[in-house]
Amino acid sequence: MLLFSISLIGNAQNGKRNAAKTALDGGKLVKAKELIDIAIAHEKTKEDAKTWLVYGQIYSQIGATKDEAISSLDPDALDKALEAF
């Protein structure tokens, strides 16, 4: 039962990463950032290359946007994207 619970937790974090990518693809950067920040901090997904790729994609779009409401989410977004890649 414990192993099953651990598996569900890991899958939940993969789900956050996948949901972040879906939000990014849908142009919902605020939601994408919220989800990827959870995934990037979690033990099960923080070492996963896919997580870092999506993180970089999201943060590069945050840093490159001309929408001040989005760019103000993180003034260091482009630096973080570069580190992620």
Residue pairs with C-beta under 8 A, 6 or more apart in sequence:
9 44
10 44
10 45
13 38
13 39
13 42
13 44
13 45
14 39
14 44
14 45
14 48
16 35
16 36
16 38
16 39
16 42
16 45
17 35
17 36
17 39
17 45
17 48
17 50
17 51
17 54
19 35
20 31
20 32
20 33
20 34
20 35
20 36
20 39
20 54
20 58
21 32
21 54
21 57
23 29
23 31
23 32
23 35
24 32
24 54
24 57
24 58
24 61
29 58
29 61
29 62
29 65
29 70
29 73
30 70
30 73
32 58
33 58
33 59
33 62
33 73
33 74
36 51
36 54
36 55
36 58
39 45
39 46
39 51
39 54
39 55
40 46
40 51
40 52
40 55
45 51
52 84
52 85
53 84
53 85
55 80
55 81
55 84
56 80
56 81
56 82
56 84
56 85
57 81
58 81
59 74
59 77
59 78
59 80
59 81
59 84
60 77
60 78
60 81
62 70
62 71
62 73
62 74
62 77
62 81
63 71
63 74
63 77
63 78
63 79
63 80
63 81
64 78
65 71
71 77
74 80
